[in-house]
Amino acid sequence: MLNFEQSPEEEFWKVKMTRYIEDCSSVEELKQIATMLVNIAATRQCVIKGLVKDALDLMDHSYRSEG
């Protein structure tokens, strides 16, 4: 079963980054943070797509092996 709950580590990182962003007064630093977060989001999306494709390939292979 899939679990979509955040782990304590993820929650800690989210709170830490949110506080850091809220306290930041440098536009340049905020740009760097935004760029880092875009890279993280893009990487996660690639991983998710890869996992979905792999799961579908495994299901297809299993289905064809049974038939």
Beta strands, then each sheet from edge to edge (+ up, - down):
end
